[in-house]
Amino acid sequence: MGKGGQKGKGKGRREEQDELVRTPELDRRYNAPPSATSHNVNSYLFCLSLYLRKIIVPIEEHMTQLECFWKFSKFLQA
């Protein structure tokens, strides 16, 4: 068999990373009606628009301390 036989068996395997666990609380949030999440969406979009227009700039030292930032950012790494 060629080199393709070892595909996925090396550095950077997904199994070695911390798996995110789907909890009942996460399911409730995911299945929430739009009326329950509209405030969060509006706040997020407002902050995103300020960031994209370069009105606000996040402080990188503070961002790296946020659990949501480092949990998400590790999945963006190759």
Long-range contacts (C-beta under 8 A, 24 or more apart in sequence): 12-78, 17-74, 17-75, 18-71, 18-74, 20-71
